[in-house]
Amino acid sequence: MKQATKLIHAGNAVDAGATPSLTTPIYETSTFVFDSVADVIKYQEGTLNGYLYSRYENPTVVAVEQKLAAVDGAEVSLLFSSGMAAISTALLTLLKSGDEIICCSAIYGGTFHIIEDLLPRLGITRRFISIEALSNVGSSIGPKTKIVWFESPINPTLRCVDVRGVTAACRKAGVLSAMDNTFASAINQPVLSMGLDLSMQSCTKYLNGHSDVTGGVLSGSQALMAPIAKTRRLLGGVMDPQPAFALGRGMKTMPLRVAQHNANALEVAQFLERHRSIHRVYYPGLASHPDHGIAARQMSGFGGVVTIDVKGGQDAAFRAFDKLKVVKRAASLGGVESICSLPILTSQYGLTDEELVKAGVSKGMIRISIGLEDAGDLINDLDQALT
């Protein structure tokens, strides 16, 4: 089945009760009832197909996880209460004291702070490398390296990484490859089929698509995900059934939404590239983007995020930001509404000037998540704000 079919039908068989419904019900319960001691024993031994406690598994959550696994091309997907919960649970499972993680220096700020501030307290070494070094990551991998973590497209510069090249180098060295695929989504970029070991996405963004759910997902092989599932039980960062239901519903229209995000963003990016107030436009779909060739090879669409560097730097960016009317000022992406943020005040807030340079982030940047409004209306709004 194609992705559009999988997103509608995968996971729907989880509810196999006497009156099965077309859509998966919300099992808003913390615990589940057993008929006997024998059934509890069978559950604990793994021979009873049932549920014990919603921190472990919940039918609504499991149904959406099966939908995610189908579209990601994964053996197993696990849902979390946020993208950060997904990232932290994965790293705390797969790394121990004495291990090393290599991460691209151009990375989402939240991921940066987990790796920079939290992991060293646990005796885990971190090493940040440039996007150029990542393209030849095999030469950076050392004897203690266990994971290489990266993004593509990267937040907020939308630089793109050769996923197949990185994963091949990691596999050759016996190192896990892990990637944040939030900005592209599996619709535009099926990274597990490119050899990646662990895919992470923020469900808050394109997967849900309506700016009303916070969540994260990890996808990979059964062998890799089993210990992560155990850690999720211990840390308790599982998604609640209510947002899981909303996520599953949002995913059913995902191919249609992402296609329109792609089309609108390309039209807006082409307009902004000609605008006299813009120093530079970052969008993988533009021929001027430094990684356009990479993006064209591994993406079927270029996503809905456009980042601009405004002439006049921080002051000019702040003025344009305040003048926007249709595009709302908010710190997220991937919803039906167009929103924008200032990376130095959101995703890269707190980074030093040196760290900003390494991440490729300027103080005149505005990151715009292009929604599903009429592209002409968005262009007119951006034009009046920038002029």
TORKOL-4160 file (C-alpha; in steps of 0.2 Angstrom, whole numbers, padded with zeros to 4 digits, m for minus):
387
<pt num="1" X="0000" Y="0000" Z="0000"/>
<pt num="2" X="0005" Y="0018" Z="m0003"/>
<pt num="3" X="0008" Y="0030" Z="0011"/>
<pt num="4" X="m0009" Y="0039" Z="0009"/>
<pt num="5" X="m0018" Y="0022" Z="0011"/>
<pt num="6" X="m0007" Y="0017" Z="0026"/>
<pt num="7" X="m0010" Y="0033" Z="0035"/>
<pt num="8" X="m0029" Y="0030" Z="0034"/>
<pt num="9" X="m0030" Y="0012" Z="0038"/>
<pt num="10" X="m0015" Y="0006" Z="0048"/>
<pt num="11" X="m0018" Y="0003" Z="0066"/>
<pt num="12" X="m0037" Y="0002" Z="0065"/>
<pt num="13" X="m0038" Y="m0016" Z="0069"/>
<pt num="14" X="m0031" Y="m0013" Z="0087"/>
<pt num="15" X="m0049" Y="m0011" Z="0094"/>
<pt num="16" X="m0056" Y="m0029" Z="0091"/>
<pt num="17" X="m0071" Y="m0028" Z="0103"/>
<pt num="18" X="m0088" Y="m0034" Z="0100"/>
<pt num="19" X="m0093" Y="m0018" Z="0092"/>
<pt num="20" X="m0078" Y="m0013" Z="0082"/>
<pt num="21" X="m0078" Y="0006" Z="0077"/>
<pt num="22" X="m0072" Y="0014" Z="0061"/>
<pt num="23" X="m0061" Y="0025" Z="0070"/>
<pt num="24" X="m0050" Y="0020" Z="0085"/>
<pt num="25" X="m0059" Y="0025" Z="0102"/>
<pt num="26" X="m0050" Y="0035" Z="0115"/>
<pt num="27" X="m0046" Y="0023" Z="0129"/>
<pt num="28" X="m0046" Y="0036" Z="0142"/>
<pt num="29" X="m0041" Y="0025" Z="0157"/>
<pt num="30" X="m0026" Y="0023" Z="0167"/>
<pt num="31" X="m0027" Y="0004" Z="0170"/>
<pt num="32" X="m0035" Y="m0012" Z="0163"/>
<pt num="33" X="m0045" Y="m0026" Z="0171"/>
<pt num="34" X="m0040" Y="m0044" Z="0171"/>
<pt num="35" X="m0052" Y="m0059" Z="0174"/>
<pt num="36" X="m0040" Y="m0070" Z="0184"/>
<pt num="37" X="m0023" Y="m0073" Z="0191"/>
<pt num="38" X="m0019" Y="m0084" Z="0177"/>
<pt num="39" X="m0022" Y="m0070" Z="0164"/>
<pt num="40" X="m0011" Y="m0058" Z="0174"/>
<pt num="41" X="0003" Y="m0071" Z="0173"/>
<pt num="42" X="0000" Y="m0074" Z="0155"/>
<pt num="43" X="0002" Y="m0055" Z="0152"/>
<pt num="44" X="0018" Y="m0054" Z="0162"/>
<pt num="45" X="0025" Y="m0069" Z="0152"/>
<pt num="46" X="0019" Y="m0061" Z="0135"/>
<pt num="47" X="0007" Y="m0074" Z="0130"/>
<pt num="48" X="m0009" Y="m0064" Z="0133"/>
<pt num="49" X="m0013" Y="m0050" Z="0120"/>
<pt num="50" X="m0019" Y="m0037" Z="0133"/>
<pt num="51" X="m0015" Y="m0021" Z="0143"/>
<pt num="52" X="m0010" Y="m0018" Z="0161"/>
<pt num="53" X="m0007" Y="0000" Z="0163"/>
<pt num="54" X="m0007" Y="0015" Z="0152"/>
<pt num="55" X="0011" Y="0020" Z="0156"/>
<pt num="56" X="0015" Y="0003" Z="0148"/>
<pt num="57" X="0003" Y="0002" Z="0133"/>
<pt num="58" X="m0014" Y="0009" Z="0129"/>
<pt num="59" X="m0024" Y="0003" Z="0114"/>
<pt num="60" X="m0027" Y="0021" Z="0107"/>
<pt num="61" X="m0008" Y="0024" Z="0108"/>
<pt num="62" X="m0004" Y="0007" Z="0101"/>
<pt num="63" X="m0015" Y="0010" Z="0086"/>
<pt num="64" X="m0007" Y="0027" Z="0082"/>
<pt num="65" X="0011" Y="0019" Z="0084"/>
<pt num="66" X="0006" Y="0006" Z="0071"/>
<pt num="67" X="0001" Y="0020" Z="0059"/>
<pt num="68" X="0017" Y="0028" Z="0062"/>
<pt num="69" X="0027" Y="0012" Z="0059"/>
<pt num="70" X="0018" Y="0009" Z="0043"/>
<pt num="71" X="0022" Y="0026" Z="0036"/>
<pt num="72" X="0040" Y="0027" Z="0042"/>
<pt num="73" X="0043" Y="0009" Z="0036"/>
<pt num="74" X="0048" Y="0004" Z="0053"/>
<pt num="75" X="0046" Y="m0013" Z="0063"/>
<pt num="76" X="0042" Y="m0003" Z="0078"/>
<pt num="77" X="0037" Y="0015" Z="0082"/>
<pt num="78" X="0035" Y="0022" Z="0100"/>
<pt num="79" X="0025" Y="0038" Z="0105"/>
<pt num="80" X="0031" Y="0050" Z="0118"/>
<pt num="81" X="0024" Y="0065" Z="0127"/>
<pt num="82" X="0035" Y="0077" Z="0117"/>
<pt num="83" X="0049" Y="0077" Z="0105"/>
<pt num="84" X="0062" Y="0081" Z="0119"/>
<pt num="85" X="0055" Y="0066" Z="0129"/>
<pt num="86" X="0059" Y="0055" Z="0114"/>
<pt num="87" X="0076" Y="0062" Z="0111"/>
<pt num="88" X="0081" Y="0061" Z="0130"/>
<pt num="89" X="0074" Y="0043" Z="0132"/>
<pt num="90" X="0083" Y="0037" Z="0116"/>
<pt num="91" X="0100" Y="0044" Z="0122"/>
<pt num="92" X="0098" Y="0038" Z="0140"/>
<pt num="93" X="0094" Y="0021" Z="0133"/>
<pt num="94" X="0108" Y="0019" Z="0120"/>
<pt num="95" X="0122" Y="0028" Z="0129"/>
<pt num="96" X="0131" Y="0025" Z="0146"/>
<pt num="97" X="0146" Y="0032" Z="0155"/>
<pt num="98" X="0162" Y="0032" Z="0145"/>
<pt num="99" X="0153" Y="0032" Z="0128"/>
<pt num="100" X="0154" Y="0046" Z="0115"/>
<pt num="101" X="0140" Y="0054" Z="0105"/>
<pt num="102" X="0145" Y="0064" Z="0089"/>
<pt num="103" X="0132" Y="0077" Z="0084"/>
<pt num="104" X="0132" Y="0090" Z="0070"/>
<pt num="105" X="0135" Y="0107" Z="0077"/>
<pt num="106" X="0120" Y="0114" Z="0067"/>
<pt num="107" X="0106" Y="0106" Z="0077"/>
<pt num="108" X="0090" Y="0111" Z="0086"/>
<pt num="109" X="0093" Y="0120" Z="0102"/>
<pt num="110" X="0084" Y="0108" Z="0113"/>
<pt num="111" X="0094" Y="0094" Z="0107"/>
<pt num="112" X="0110" Y="0104" Z="0109"/>
<pt num="113" X="0107" Y="0107" Z="0127"/>
<pt num="114" X="0103" Y="0089" Z="0131"/>
<pt num="115" X="0119" Y="0084" Z="0123"/>
<pt num="116" X="0129" Y="0099" Z="0130"/>
<pt num="117" X="0122" Y="0101" Z="0147"/>
<pt num="118" X="0114" Y="0084" Z="0153"/>
<pt num="119" X="0125" Y="0070" Z="0145"/>
<pt num="120" X="0141" Y="0076" Z="0152"/>
<pt num="121" X="0134" Y="0074" Z="0170"/>
<pt num="122" X="0132" Y="0056" Z="0166"/>
<pt num="123" X="0150" Y="0053" Z="0161"/>
<pt num="124" X="0145" Y="0053" Z="0142"/>
<pt num="125" X="0157" Y="0063" Z="0130"/>
<pt num="126" X="0150" Y="0074" Z="0117"/>
<pt num="127" X="0158" Y="0080" Z="0101"/>
<pt num="128" X="0150" Y="0093" Z="0089"/>
<pt num="129" X="0157" Y="0093" Z="0072"/>
<pt num="130" X="0153" Y="0104" Z="0057"/>
<pt num="131" X="0141" Y="0100" Z="0043"/>
<pt num="132" X="0156" Y="0098" Z="0032"/>
<pt num="133" X="0164" Y="0086" Z="0043"/>
<pt num="134" X="0148" Y="0076" Z="0044"/>
<pt num="135" X="0149" Y="0073" Z="0026"/>
<pt num="136" X="0164" Y="0063" Z="0030"/>
<pt num="137" X="0159" Y="0057" Z="0047"/>
<pt num="138" X="0169" Y="0041" Z="0046"/>
<pt num="139" X="0185" Y="0050" Z="0049"/>
<pt num="140" X="0177" Y="0058" Z="0065"/>
<pt num="141" X="0171" Y="0041" Z="0073"/>
<pt num="142" X="0182" Y="0035" Z="0087"/>
<pt num="143" X="0183" Y="0020" Z="0097"/>
<pt num="144" X="0171" Y="0026" Z="0110"/>
<pt num="145" X="0158" Y="0033" Z="0098"/>
<pt num="146" X="0141" Y="0025" Z="0099"/>
<pt num="147" X="0129" Y="0036" Z="0091"/>
<pt num="148" X="0130" Y="0050" Z="0077"/>
<pt num="149" X="0115" Y="0062" Z="0079"/>
<pt num="150" X="0110" Y="0074" Z="0065"/>
<pt num="151" X="0096" Y="0083" Z="0057"/>
<pt num="152" X="0091" Y="0085" Z="0038"/>
<pt num="153" X="0085" Y="0098" Z="0034"/>
<pt num="154" X="0093" Y="0107" Z="0049"/>
<pt num="155" X="0084" Y="0119" Z="0060"/>
<pt num="156" X="0084" Y="0134" Z="0055"/>
<pt num="157" X="0096" Y="0135" Z="0041"/>
<pt num="158" X="0088" Y="0120" Z="0031"/>
<pt num="159" X="0105" Y="0114" Z="0027"/>
<pt num="160" X="0103" Y="0096" Z="0020"/>
<pt num="161" X="0114" Y="0081" Z="0024"/>
<pt num="162" X="0117" Y="0066" Z="0013"/>
<pt num="163" X="0108" Y="0053" Z="0024"/>
<pt num="164" X="0114" Y="0038" Z="0014"/>
<pt num="165" X="0132" Y="0044" Z="0015"/>
<pt num="166" X="0131" Y="0046" Z="0034"/>
<pt num="167" X="0122" Y="0030" Z="0038"/>
<pt num="168" X="0134" Y="0020" Z="0027"/>
<pt num="169" X="0149" Y="0027" Z="0036"/>
<pt num="170" X="0141" Y="0023" Z="0053"/>
<pt num="171" X="0136" Y="0005" Z="0048"/>
<pt num="172" X="0154" Y="0002" Z="0042"/>
<pt num="173" X="0161" Y="0008" Z="0059"/>
<pt num="174" X="0148" Y="m0001" Z="0069"/>
<pt num="175" X="0140" Y="0015" Z="0076"/>
<pt num="176" X="0121" Y="0019" Z="0077"/>
<pt num="177" X="0115" Y="0033" Z="0066"/>
<pt num="178" X="0100" Y="0043" Z="0073"/>
<pt num="179" X="0092" Y="0058" Z="0064"/>
<pt num="180" X="0078" Y="0071" Z="0067"/>
<pt num="181" X="0067" Y="0070" Z="0052"/>
<pt num="182" X="0054" Y="0083" Z="0059"/>
<pt num="183" X="0057" Y="0096" Z="0045"/>
<pt num="184" X="0054" Y="0084" Z="0031"/>
<pt num="185" X="0043" Y="0070" Z="0038"/>
<pt num="186" X="0043" Y="0053" Z="0031"/>
<pt num="187" X="0031" Y="0059" Z="0017"/>
<pt num="188" X="0045" Y="0069" Z="0010"/>
<pt num="189" X="0060" Y="0059" Z="0016"/>
<pt num="190" X="0058" Y="0041" Z="0021"/>
<pt num="191" X="0075" Y="0040" Z="0030"/>
<pt num="192" X="0074" Y="0022" Z="0037"/>
<pt num="193" X="0074" Y="0016" Z="0019"/>
<pt num="194" X="0090" Y="0025" Z="0017"/>
<pt num="195" X="0099" Y="0014" Z="0030"/>
<pt num="196" X="0096" Y="0025" Z="0045"/>
<pt num="197" X="0095" Y="0015" Z="0062"/>
<pt num="198" X="0084" Y="0027" Z="0072"/>
<pt num="199" X="0072" Y="0040" Z="0066"/>
<pt num="200" X="0065" Y="0054" Z="0077"/>
<pt num="201" X="0051" Y="0066" Z="0073"/>
<pt num="202" X="0041" Y="0079" Z="0083"/>
<pt num="203" X="0023" Y="0074" Z="0082"/>
<pt num="204" X="0019" Y="0092" Z="0086"/>
<pt num="205" X="0023" Y="0097" Z="0069"/>
<pt num="206" X="0018" Y="0090" Z="0052"/>
<pt num="207" X="0012" Y="0073" Z="0059"/>
<pt num="208" X="m0002" Y="0081" Z="0068"/>
<pt num="209" X="m0003" Y="0097" Z="0058"/>
<pt num="210" X="m0015" Y="0107" Z="0068"/>
<pt num="211" X="m0005" Y="0115" Z="0082"/>
<pt num="212" X="m0015" Y="0106" Z="0096"/>
<pt num="213" X="m0004" Y="0091" Z="0100"/>
<pt num="214" X="0013" Y="0090" Z="0109"/>
<pt num="215" X="0022" Y="0073" Z="0106"/>
<pt num="216" X="0037" Y="0064" Z="0099"/>
<pt num="217" X="0040" Y="0048" Z="0090"/>
<pt num="218" X="0055" Y="0036" Z="0088"/>
<pt num="219" X="0055" Y="0023" Z="0074"/>
<pt num="220" X="0067" Y="0008" Z="0071"/>
<pt num="221" X="0070" Y="m0010" Z="0072"/>
<pt num="222" X="0062" Y="m0022" Z="0085"/>
<pt num="223" X="0079" Y="m0025" Z="0092"/>
<pt num="224" X="0084" Y="m0007" Z="0094"/>
<pt num="225" X="0067" Y="m0001" Z="0100"/>
<pt num="226" X="0064" Y="m0014" Z="0114"/>
<pt num="227" X="0076" Y="m0007" Z="0126"/>
<pt num="228" X="0070" Y="0011" Z="0122"/>
<pt num="229" X="0052" Y="0005" Z="0126"/>
<pt num="230" X="0058" Y="m0002" Z="0143"/>
<pt num="231" X="0066" Y="0015" Z="0147"/>
<pt num="232" X="0050" Y="0024" Z="0142"/>
<pt num="233" X="0041" Y="0013" Z="0155"/>
<pt num="234" X="0053" Y="0019" Z="0168"/>
<pt num="235" X="0054" Y="0037" Z="0164"/>
<pt num="236" X="0035" Y="0038" Z="0160"/>
<pt num="237" X="0036" Y="0050" Z="0145"/>
<pt num="238" X="0023" Y="0040" Z="0135"/>
<pt num="239" X="0009" Y="0050" Z="0126"/>
<pt num="240" X="m0008" Y="0051" Z="0133"/>
<pt num="241" X="m0023" Y="0043" Z="0124"/>
<pt num="242" X="m0032" Y="0059" Z="0121"/>
<pt num="243" X="m0018" Y="0068" Z="0111"/>
<pt num="244" X="m0014" Y="0051" Z="0103"/>
<pt num="245" X="m0031" Y="0051" Z="0096"/>
<pt num="246" X="m0030" Y="0069" Z="0089"/>
<pt num="247" X="m0013" Y="0064" Z="0081"/>
<pt num="248" X="m0020" Y="0049" Z="0073"/>
<pt num="249" X="m0034" Y="0059" Z="0065"/>
<pt num="250" X="m0022" Y="0072" Z="0059"/>
<pt num="251" X="m0011" Y="0059" Z="0051"/>
<pt num="252" X="m0025" Y="0054" Z="0039"/>
<pt num="253" X="m0024" Y="0070" Z="0029"/>
<pt num="254" X="m0005" Y="0071" Z="0030"/>
<pt num="255" X="m0001" Y="0068" Z="0012"/>
<pt num="256" X="m0013" Y="0081" Z="0006"/>
<pt num="257" X="m0007" Y="0094" Z="0019"/>
<pt num="258" X="0012" Y="0091" Z="0016"/>
<pt num="259" X="0009" Y="0092" Z="m0003"/>
<pt num="260" X="0001" Y="0110" Z="m0001"/>
<pt num="261" X="0015" Y="0115" Z="0012"/>
<pt num="262" X="0028" Y="0110" Z="m0001"/>
<pt num="263" X="0019" Y="0120" Z="m0015"/>
<pt num="264" X="0016" Y="0136" Z="m0005"/>
<pt num="265" X="0033" Y="0136" Z="0003"/>
<pt num="266" X="0042" Y="0135" Z="m0014"/>
<pt num="267" X="0031" Y="0149" Z="m0021"/>
<pt num="268" X="0034" Y="0160" Z="m0006"/>
<pt num="269" X="0053" Y="0156" Z="m0006"/>
<pt num="270" X="0054" Y="0161" Z="m0025"/>
<pt num="271" X="0046" Y="0178" Z="m0021"/>
<pt num="272" X="0057" Y="0181" Z="m0006"/>
<pt num="273" X="0073" Y="0177" Z="m0016"/>
<pt num="274" X="0069" Y="0192" Z="m0027"/>
<pt num="275" X="0064" Y="0204" Z="m0013"/>
<pt num="276" X="0076" Y="0219" Z="m0010"/>
<pt num="277" X="0075" Y="0218" Z="0009"/>
<pt num="278" X="0081" Y="0200" Z="0010"/>
<pt num="279" X="0100" Y="0196" Z="0011"/>
<pt num="280" X="0097" Y="0177" Z="0009"/>
<pt num="281" X="0083" Y="0165" Z="0008"/>
<pt num="282" X="0086" Y="0147" Z="0014"/>
<pt num="283" X="0075" Y="0134" Z="0006"/>
<pt num="284" X="0081" Y="0117" Z="m0001"/>
<pt num="285" X="0069" Y="0119" Z="m0016"/>
<pt num="286" X="0079" Y="0134" Z="m0023"/>
<pt num="287" X="0093" Y="0131" Z="m0035"/>
<pt num="288" X="0103" Y="0144" Z="m0024"/>
<pt num="289" X="0102" Y="0133" Z="m0009"/>
<pt num="290" X="0120" Y="0125" Z="m0005"/>
<pt num="291" X="0112" Y="0108" Z="m0003"/>
<pt num="292" X="0099" Y="0108" Z="m0017"/>
<pt num="293" X="0107" Y="0094" Z="m0026"/>
<pt num="294" X="0107" Y="0083" Z="m0010"/>
<pt num="295" X="0089" Y="0088" Z="m0006"/>
<pt num="296" X="0083" Y="0084" Z="m0024"/>
<pt num="297" X="0091" Y="0066" Z="m0023"/>
<pt num="298" X="0083" Y="0061" Z="m0006"/>
<pt num="299" X="0067" Y="0071" Z="m0004"/>
<pt num="300" X="0051" Y="0070" Z="m0014"/>
<pt num="301" X="0046" Y="0087" Z="m0008"/>
<pt num="302" X="0056" Y="0101" Z="0000"/>
<pt num="303" X="0045" Y="0105" Z="0016"/>
<pt num="304" X="0035" Y="0120" Z="0022"/>
<pt num="305" X="0049" Y="0130" Z="0031"/>
<pt num="306" X="0057" Y="0145" Z="0023"/>
<pt num="307" X="0071" Y="0154" Z="0033"/>
<pt num="308" X="0076" Y="0172" Z="0028"/>
<pt num="309" X="0091" Y="0183" Z="0033"/>
<pt num="310" X="0085" Y="0201" Z="0033"/>
<pt num="311" X="0096" Y="0215" Z="0027"/>
<pt num="312" X="0099" Y="0226" Z="0042"/>
<pt num="313" X="0102" Y="0212" Z="0054"/>
<pt num="314" X="0093" Y="0210" Z="0071"/>
<pt num="315" X="0084" Y="0227" Z="0071"/>
<pt num="316" X="0077" Y="0225" Z="0054"/>
<pt num="317" X="0071" Y="0207" Z="0057"/>
<pt num="318" X="0063" Y="0213" Z="0074"/>
<pt num="319" X="0053" Y="0226" Z="0064"/>
<pt num="320" X="0047" Y="0215" Z="0051"/>
<pt num="321" X="0042" Y="0202" Z="0063"/>
<pt num="322" X="0031" Y="0214" Z="0073"/>
<pt num="323" X="0023" Y="0220" Z="0057"/>
<pt num="324" X="0016" Y="0203" Z="0051"/>
<pt num="325" X="m0003" Y="0202" Z="0051"/>
<pt num="326" X="m0008" Y="0185" Z="0042"/>
<pt num="327" X="0008" Y="0176" Z="0048"/>
<pt num="328" X="0007" Y="0174" Z="0067"/>
<pt num="329" X="0021" Y="0175" Z="0079"/>
<pt num="330" X="0023" Y="0158" Z="0087"/>
<pt num="331" X="0037" Y="0146" Z="0091"/>
<pt num="332" X="0033" Y="0130" Z="0081"/>
<pt num="333" X="0030" Y="0124" Z="0063"/>
<pt num="334" X="0020" Y="0111" Z="0053"/>
<pt num="335" X="0003" Y="0117" Z="0057"/>
<pt num="336" X="m0011" Y="0123" Z="0045"/>
<pt num="337" X="m0008" Y="0141" Z="0050"/>
<pt num="338" X="0008" Y="0151" Z="0044"/>
<pt num="339" X="0018" Y="0156" Z="0059"/>
<pt num="340" X="0036" Y="0163" Z="0061"/>
<pt num="341" X="0049" Y="0164" Z="0075"/>
<pt num="342" X="0066" Y="0172" Z="0078"/>
<pt num="343" X="0079" Y="0158" Z="0080"/>
<pt num="344" X="0090" Y="0169" Z="0092"/>
<pt num="345" X="0075" Y="0170" Z="0104"/>
<pt num="346" X="0068" Y="0153" Z="0102"/>
<pt num="347" X="0076" Y="0137" Z="0095"/>
<pt num="348" X="0094" Y="0144" Z="0097"/>
<pt num="349" X="0090" Y="0155" Z="0112"/>
<pt num="350" X="0105" Y="0155" Z="0125"/>
<pt num="351" X="0118" Y="0150" Z="0112"/>
<pt num="352" X="0134" Y="0161" Z="0113"/>
<pt num="353" X="0139" Y="0171" Z="0097"/>
<pt num="354" X="0152" Y="0157" Z="0094"/>
<pt num="355" X="0139" Y="0144" Z="0095"/>
<pt num="356" X="0127" Y="0153" Z="0084"/>
<pt num="357" X="0141" Y="0155" Z="0070"/>
<pt num="358" X="0144" Y="0136" Z="0071"/>
<pt num="359" X="0126" Y="0133" Z="0069"/>
<pt num="360" X="0125" Y="0145" Z="0054"/>
<pt num="361" X="0112" Y="0156" Z="0063"/>
<pt num="362" X="0113" Y="0175" Z="0061"/>
<pt num="363" X="0104" Y="0188" Z="0072"/>
<pt num="364" X="0094" Y="0194" Z="0057"/>
<pt num="365" X="0085" Y="0177" Z="0053"/>
<pt num="366" X="0067" Y="0174" Z="0053"/>
<pt num="367" X="0060" Y="0156" Z="0052"/>
<pt num="368" X="0043" Y="0155" Z="0043"/>
<pt num="369" X="0033" Y="0139" Z="0044"/>
<pt num="370" X="0022" Y="0141" Z="0028"/>
<pt num="371" X="0004" Y="0135" Z="0031"/>
<pt num="372" X="m0011" Y="0131" Z="0020"/>
<pt num="373" X="m0017" Y="0149" Z="0017"/>
<pt num="374" X="m0018" Y="0156" Z="0000"/>
<pt num="375" X="0000" Y="0158" Z="m0006"/>
<pt num="376" X="m0004" Y="0175" Z="m0013"/>
<pt num="377" X="m0010" Y="0181" Z="0004"/>
<pt num="378" X="0006" Y="0176" Z="0012"/>
<pt num="379" X="0016" Y="0184" Z="0000"/>
<pt num="380" X="0007" Y="0201" Z="0002"/>
<pt num="381" X="0009" Y="0200" Z="0021"/>
<pt num="382" X="0027" Y="0196" Z="0020"/>
<pt num="383" X="0030" Y="0210" Z="0007"/>
<pt num="384" X="0021" Y="0223" Z="0018"/>
<pt num="385" X="0031" Y="0218" Z="0033"/>
<pt num="386" X="0048" Y="0218" Z="0024"/>
<pt num="387" X="0045" Y="0234" Z="0014"/>
